[in-house]
Every structure is written in C-alpha cells, then in structure tokens.
Amino acid sequence: LGLTGSLLVFGREIDQWREAEVLQVPVRAEPAASLSQILRGFRQRHPEQKVSYVSYPRTPGGTYNIRESQTGWSQRYTYLDPYTGAVVGERTRGGTFYGFLC
C-alpha cells in the first residue's frame, strides 16, 4: 500500500474526525424523530430535490445523512438532527476527504 492507498483505507475515519459537528449531536433523552419527520426537514430545505440515499445514525446522537439524486462532485449530503429533523449541516461529495480521494 502506498500513501494514497493508506489514506483511502482511513478516508471515512478522517472525514468523521474533520466533520464531527455535522455527524454528531448531543445525545438527548427525548425520542428520536420518525423517518417522515427527517424527510420533512430535508424537504423544507430542498423542496425540489430527489433523495437517492438515506443513511441512518450508527451511534446515539449520530445524524441522518441524506444524499440527493444528482451524482458527481456536486452531489449534496445533508445532515439532519435525529431528534428534531433540523438540518445541522451540508457538504458536497467533492468537499469530503473520502470523496476527494475517490
């Protein structure tokens, strides 16, 4: 493995470290929002965009990641609070370290 291969292996972990503020919210005692509430939060921000992928939180306090149907470097990832459905951040595929490597 060369340098780029090593970076690719750890690319997602590097993104998690670099983008912690959009990947995690403080854990709360309130119940998690339903998927329909999460999608409503996305639609309020992007009413015309089609959803191609929804990534569920992997950890308590982890955010939902919704990807738009467009592809390529400009594909937008929208991160939503798992308790309220509010948008906590966005980035493009090209704006991620892993996306840059791929």
C-alpha positions as CSV (number, residue, x, y, z in Angstrom):
1,L,0.0,0.0,0.0
2,G,1.2,3.4,-0.9
3,L,0.4,6.7,0.7
4,T,-2.8,7.2,-1.3
5,G,-4.0,3.6,-0.5
6,S,-3.4,4.2,3.2
7,L,-5.4,7.4,3.1
8,L,-8.2,5.7,1.2
9,V,-8.4,2.9,3.8
10,F,-8.8,5.6,6.6
11,G,-10.7,8.1,4.5
12,R,-14.0,7.7,6.2
13,E,-12.5,7.9,9.7
14,I,-10.6,11.1,8.7
15,D,-14.0,12.6,7.5
16,Q,-15.6,11.6,10.8
17,W,-12.8,13.5,12.7
18,R,-12.9,16.5,10.3
19,E,-16.7,16.8,10.2
20,A,-17.7,15.9,13.7
21,E,-20.0,18.9,14.1
22,V,-22.3,17.6,11.3
23,L,-22.0,13.9,12.1
24,Q,-22.9,14.0,15.8
25,V,-25.3,16.0,18.0
26,P,-25.5,15.8,21.8
27,V,-27.5,12.7,23.0
28,R,-30.8,13.7,24.5
29,A,-33.5,11.9,26.5
30,E,-36.2,12.7,24.0
31,P,-37.4,10.1,21.5
32,A,-35.8,10.1,18.0
33,A,-37.8,11.7,15.2
34,S,-39.5,9.4,12.7
35,L,-38.2,9.0,9.2
36,S,-41.1,11.1,7.9
37,Q,-40.0,13.9,10.2
38,I,-36.4,13.6,9.0
39,L,-37.5,13.7,5.4
40,R,-39.8,16.7,6.1
41,G,-36.7,18.6,7.5
42,F,-34.9,17.8,4.2
43,R,-37.8,18.8,2.0
44,Q,-38.1,22.2,3.9
45,R,-34.6,23.0,2.9
46,H,-34.6,21.4,-0.6
47,P,-38.2,21.0,-1.8
48,E,-37.3,20.2,-5.4
49,Q,-34.5,17.7,-4.8
50,K,-35.0,14.0,-5.1
51,V,-33.5,11.7,-2.4
52,S,-31.2,8.9,-3.6
53,Y,-30.0,7.6,-0.3
54,V,-30.7,7.8,3.5
55,S,-28.1,6.8,5.9
56,Y,-29.4,6.1,9.4
57,P,-27.5,7.1,12.6
58,R,-25.0,4.4,13.6
59,T,-24.5,5.7,17.2
60,P,-26.6,7.6,19.7
61,G,-26.7,11.2,18.7
62,G,-25.5,10.3,15.2
63,T,-27.1,12.3,12.4
64,Y,-29.1,11.2,9.4
65,N,-27.3,11.7,6.1
66,I,-29.5,12.3,3.0
67,R,-27.9,12.3,-0.4
68,E,-29.5,14.0,-3.4
69,S,-30.1,12.1,-6.6
70,Q,-27.6,14.0,-8.6
71,T,-24.2,12.4,-8.8
72,G,-20.6,13.5,-9.1
73,W,-18.6,16.1,-7.1
74,S,-21.6,18.4,-6.6
75,Q,-23.8,15.7,-5.1
76,R,-25.0,17.3,-1.8
77,Y,-25.0,15.4,1.5
78,T,-27.5,16.9,4.0
79,Y,-27.1,16.0,7.7
80,L,-30.1,16.1,10.0
81,D,-30.6,16.1,13.8
82,P,-32.0,12.6,14.7
83,Y,-34.3,14.2,17.4
84,T,-35.8,17.1,15.6
85,G,-35.2,16.6,11.8
86,A,-33.5,20.0,11.6
87,V,-30.6,20.4,9.2
88,V,-27.3,20.6,11.0
89,G,-25.0,20.9,8.0
90,E,-24.4,20.2,4.4
91,R,-21.4,19.4,2.2
92,T,-20.8,18.2,-1.3
93,R,-19.2,14.9,-2.2
94,G,-16.2,16.7,-3.5
95,G,-16.0,18.6,-0.2
96,T,-15.3,15.4,1.8
97,F,-11.8,13.9,2.2
98,Y,-13.0,10.5,1.2
99,G,-14.8,11.9,-1.9
100,F,-11.7,13.8,-2.9
101,L,-9.7,10.5,-2.8
102,C,-12.2,8.6,-4.8
